[in-house]
Amino acid sequence: MKKISVLALAFALAGFTAQAQETATQNTEHTTQQGQEKGKQKIAPDELPDAVKQAIVTNEEYANWTLGEVHKVQAAEGGAPATFEVQFINGEEQPVVVRFDENGKKVES
């Protein structure tokens, strides 16, 4: 009877420890995502500056790509201009992110 009680206690502690580790991992991942998303705001495509819209429309590379999500990214440094991340789905069904400045110029990252 003692062996069964000890085994039951061991399994209960093992389960509790695994659950605590999983919760800690989830909290860390959530905090990391929040840090990455800071300064990044999802916007509608029609909220893009006219220069960025024009750059997208006139560039032949994007002609057959599907427009996806659009984000406005505030610079970490005060006073620096925002950039715009535009996600496309290319002809191979792969997501491609292109960054533009407010003037519609492609920004290399």
C-alpha positions in Angstrom: 0.0 0.0 0.0 2.9 2.3 0.8 4.4 1.7 -2.6 1.2 2.7 -4.4 0.9 5.9 -2.4 4.5 6.8 -3.1 4.0 6.1 -6.8 0.8 8.1 -6.9 2.6 11.1 -5.2 5.5 10.8 -7.6 3.2 10.9 -10.7 1.3 13.8 -9.3 4.5 15.8 -8.7 5.8 15.0 -12.1 2.6 16.2 -13.7 2.6 19.4 -11.7 6.2 20.1 -12.6 5.5 19.5 -16.3 2.5 21.8 -16.2 4.5 24.6 -14.4 7.2 24.4 -17.0 4.7 24.6 -19.9 3.1 27.6 -18.3 6.5 29.3 -17.9 7.3 28.6 -21.5 4.0 30.0 -22.7 4.5 33.2 -20.7 8.0 33.7 -22.1 6.7 33.2 -25.7 3.9 35.7 -25.1 6.2 38.3 -23.7 8.6 37.9 -26.6 5.8 38.3 -29.1 4.7 41.5 -27.4 8.2 42.9 -27.5 8.4 42.2 -31.2 5.1 43.7 -31.9 5.8 46.9 -30.0 5.8 49.9 -32.4 4.2 47.7 -35.2 0.6 48.5 -36.0 -1.6 46.6 -38.5 -3.2 49.0 -40.9 -5.6 48.7 -43.9 -3.9 48.9 -47.3 -5.9 52.1 -48.1 -4.1 53.7 -45.1 -0.7 53.5 -46.9 0.8 56.8 -48.0 0.0 57.6 -51.7 3.7 57.3 -52.6 3.8 53.7 -51.2 0.6 52.8 -53.1 2.1 54.2 -56.3 5.3 52.3 -55.8 3.4 49.0 -55.4 1.2 49.6 -58.4 4.0 50.7 -60.8 6.5 47.9 -59.8 6.2 45.0 -62.3 7.6 42.6 -59.7 4.5 42.9 -57.6 2.0 42.8 -60.5 1.0 39.2 -60.1 1.4 39.0 -56.4 -1.5 39.1 -53.9 -1.5 41.8 -51.3 -1.6 40.5 -47.7 -1.2 42.2 -44.4 0.1 45.7 -44.1 1.9 47.1 -41.0 3.1 50.6 -40.0 6.3 50.3 -38.0 7.4 53.2 -35.8 11.1 53.6 -35.6 12.8 52.8 -32.2 14.7 56.1 -32.3 12.7 59.2 -31.6 12.1 61.4 -34.6 12.9 58.7 -37.2 10.2 58.2 -39.9 8.0 55.2 -39.9 8.3 52.4 -42.4 5.6 50.3 -43.9 5.8 46.5 -44.1 3.7 45.1 -46.9 3.2 41.3 -47.1 2.6 39.8 -50.5 2.0 36.2 -51.6 4.1 35.6 -54.6 3.4 33.3 -57.6 4.9 30.4 -55.7 2.4 30.9 -52.8 5.2 32.0 -50.6 4.9 35.1 -48.3 7.2 38.0 -49.1 7.5 41.1 -47.0 8.6 44.3 -48.6 9.4 47.4 -46.6 8.9 51.0 -47.8 9.6 54.4 -46.4 7.0 57.1 -46.4 8.2 58.3 -49.8 7.5 54.9 -51.4 11.2 53.9 -51.6 12.0 50.3 -50.9 13.9 49.9 -47.6 16.4 47.1 -47.3 16.5 45.4 -44.0 
